[in-house]
Each structure stands twice: as C-alpha cells, then as structure tokens.
Amino acid sequence: MISIRGVSKKYGRNLVVDDVTFAAEAGAITYLLGPNGAGKSTVMRMIAGLSRPSAGEITVNGRPLGEFSTTATEIGFGLGAFARNPKHSAARQLRWQARLGGIPIRRIDDVLTQVGLDRVAARPTGKFSYGMLQRLNIAGALLSDPRTIVLDEPANGLDVEGTLWLRELLLDLAAAGKCVLIASHDLTEVAITGSQVVILGKGKVLSDTTNAELLAMGSGPRPLESAYVEITRSSLEYTAGTRS
Ligand SMILES: Nc1ncnc2c1ncn2[C@@H]1O[C@H](COP(=O)(O)OP(=O)(O)OP(=O)(O)O)[C@@H](O)[C@H]1O
C-alpha cells in the first residue's frame, strides 16, 4: 500500500503539488489522472524517491520512504520508456538495474519473456521502437517481483496486442494482491482496469472515488469522460484555442 499524506512540492516559489492526500491499496489498481501539468509525474517521482516532498509524508507498506535503503525490492517503477544507453541491449539495461537494486540476475530472462522481448534481448535499445521501450520499462518495474508497482503512462506506444496484454497483466497483478498505481490520460484503460481513481488539478486532489462512483457521476454515452471533464473543467492549464 502507498499512503500519501499532506504532500506538497515547491519548485522555487511555484507550488506544483499542493497538500495531496490519497492511498493506493493492495489488491487494487489506482489511477492518478489529471490535465497536463496537474502534478501526476511529480507525485510519482516523489514516491520513487527521485524528488523530495517540500511537506508531508509518503509511506509504502507502512514504512516512510526514508527508512528504505533501497526501494527496488519493495516497489517496481516504470517511470519512462527510454533507452538508458542506446548501445546497450535490453538484457544489459536490466542487468544494470538489477545490480543497482540488489535483484537476482536470474529474474531478467523471466521478465523479458513476460513482456515479450525475449527474442530481442540482445538487440541495442537504440534500435527499439517506442512500444518496445515501453515493454522494457514495464519489465524493469516487474524485475524484483515487488508488492507495489508504480507506472507512468504504461499504455503509451503499445500496439493492440500489447494493450490487451498490459490489461491482463495489471489485472493479474492486482488479483495477486499487489498494489498498482498508474498515472494516465487513458480513460478507456481506466474504465476497464481501474478500481480507484484519483484526479489531480493544479496540484490538488479534485476527486478520489471508485471507478464505479466516477461512472455514476457522469452522463451521456461516455459517462467516465463526462465526469472527468466536469471535475477538471476549472483546472485546465493548457487548452487549445484559435488565434483571432
Ligand atoms: N524539475 C522541475 N522544475 C520546475 N518545475 C517543474 C519541474 N518538474 C515539473 N515541474 C512543473 O510542475 C508542474 C507539474 O508537472 P508534472 O510533470 O508533474 O505534471 P503532469 O500532471 O505529470 O503533466 P503531464 O500530463 O503533462 O505529464 C508543471 O507546471 C511543471 O512545469
């Protein structure tokens, strides 16, 4: 379980996360939604220990983040689909990650097979498509077989088969009792796999409901979208317009 209590983050004088409180429970898929710039990635980065909260506390399975010497075996992070070194193979990128996190090297073949990259394990990641890098990103998150999995927009770039695979994977992880937290813009995936939905806007929690409650708030042929649009309407930072 991830618990975030009263967490704020300031960059200079800019308060980008403002007194955020929510929990992601074990055995559930919690989605973190919100418009561009709402603070989702900043919250994810603080959970990963890549950035320190200016205020508040984050605990994972009851322990404050600061107590972990490494979170690698406790939480699996997939915070970005990128080639760490484009000359290195997928297997080498995961070996580096395993070594850094004290994770057994034998897990690498398992996760490469799990994400469907076993046949291209030796290929330089610089030659990977975006979807292949996304699969590698997810492989990294699964590497330690952690109780808690945190993913930033994991469905981006996946092909149709990959999207269906990811859905099954996430549902299986939750069914196995894992805590899954996902930042996303993809309401279709939220509708299919989400249990709890937290919506941020301008750094604040605008809504924290179950998927079913959010659906019930909406109307028309696309109730989830309509509920989301209503909740975030006054918190949009970037809206497309026309020049007069
Ligand atoms: N390192 C940084 N220094 C200064 N400001 C930052 C930094 N990182 C993020 N921000 C600002 O924090 C705010 C929240 O950004 P964040 O990336 O968390 O939003 P997001 O909800 O993930 O957006 P998106 O949906 O576009 O990915 C933005 O205004 C952004 O400009």
The ligand as an SDF file (V2000), in Angstrom:
LIG
                    3D

 31 33  0  0  0  0  0  0  0  0999 V2000
   12.0500   19.9640  -12.2170 N   0  0  0  0  0  0  0  0  0  0  0  0
   11.0730   20.8890  -12.2960 C   0  0  0  0  0  0  0  0  0  0  0  0
   11.3440   22.1820  -12.0780 N   0  0  0  0  0  0  0  0  0  0  0  0
   10.3790   23.1310  -12.1240 C   0  0  0  0  0  0  0  0  0  0  0  0
    9.0890   22.8580  -12.3970 N   0  0  0  0  0  0  0  0  0  0  0  0
    8.7570   21.5870  -12.6290 C   0  0  0  0  0  0  0  0  0  0  0  0
    9.7190   20.5270  -12.5990 C   0  0  0  0  0  0  0  0  0  0  0  0
    9.0850   19.3620  -12.8590 N   0  0  0  0  0  0  0  0  0  0  0  0
    7.7890   19.6720  -13.0610 C   0  0  0  0  0  0  0  0  0  0  0  0
    7.5870   20.9960  -12.9140 N   0  0  0  0  0  0  0  0  0  0  0  0
    6.3050   21.7030  -13.0470 C   0  0  0  0  0  0  0  0  0  0  0  0
    5.3940   21.0410  -12.1950 O   0  0  0  0  0  0  0  0  0  0  0  0
    4.0990   21.0630  -12.7750 C   0  0  0  0  0  0  0  0  0  0  0  0
    3.5500   19.6470  -12.7600 C   0  0  0  0  0  0  0  0  0  0  0  0
    4.2890   18.8590  -13.7030 O   0  0  0  0  0  0  0  0  0  0  0  0
    4.0650   17.2970  -13.8550 P   0  0  0  0  0  0  0  0  0  0  0  0
    5.0460   16.8120  -14.8640 O   0  0  0  0  0  0  0  0  0  0  0  0
    4.0760   16.6610  -12.5170 O   0  0  0  0  0  0  0  0  0  0  0  0
    2.5880   17.2530  -14.4450 O   0  0  0  0  0  0  0  0  0  0  0  0
    1.7900   16.0250  -15.0410 P   0  0  0  0  0  0  0  0  0  0  0  0
    0.4680   16.0020  -14.3790 O   0  0  0  0  0  0  0  0  0  0  0  0
    2.6050   14.7880  -14.9630 O   0  0  0  0  0  0  0  0  0  0  0  0
    1.6320   16.5020  -16.5510 O   0  0  0  0  0  0  0  0  0  0  0  0
    1.5560   15.6630  -17.9370 P   0  0  0  0  0  0  0  0  0  0  0  0
    0.1720   15.1070  -18.0010 O   0  0  0  0  0  0  0  0  0  0  0  0
    1.7810   16.7360  -18.9450 O   0  0  0  0  0  0  0  0  0  0  0  0
    2.6270   14.6250  -17.9160 O   0  0  0  0  0  0  0  0  0  0  0  0
    4.2220   21.6790  -14.1600 C   0  0  0  0  0  0  0  0  0  0  0  0
    3.8070   23.0210  -14.0910 O   0  0  0  0  0  0  0  0  0  0  0  0
    5.7010   21.5950  -14.4350 C   0  0  0  0  0  0  0  0  0  0  0  0
    6.1220   22.6800  -15.2470 O   0  0  0  0  0  0  0  0  0  0  0  0
  1  2  1  0
  2  3  1  0
  2  7  2  0
  3  4  2  0
  4  5  1  0
  5  6  2  0
  6  7  1  0
  6 10  1  0
  7  8  1  0
  8  9  2  0
  9 10  1  0
 10 11  1  0
 11 12  1  0
 11 30  1  0
 12 13  1  0
 13 14  1  0
 13 28  1  0
 14 15  1  0
 15 16  1  0
 16 17  2  0
 16 18  1  0
 16 19  1  0
 19 20  1  0
 20 21  2  0
 20 22  1  0
 20 23  1  0
 23 24  1  0
 24 25  2  0
 24 26  1  0
 24 27  1  0
 28 29  1  0
 28 30  1  0
 30 31  1  0
M  END
$$$$
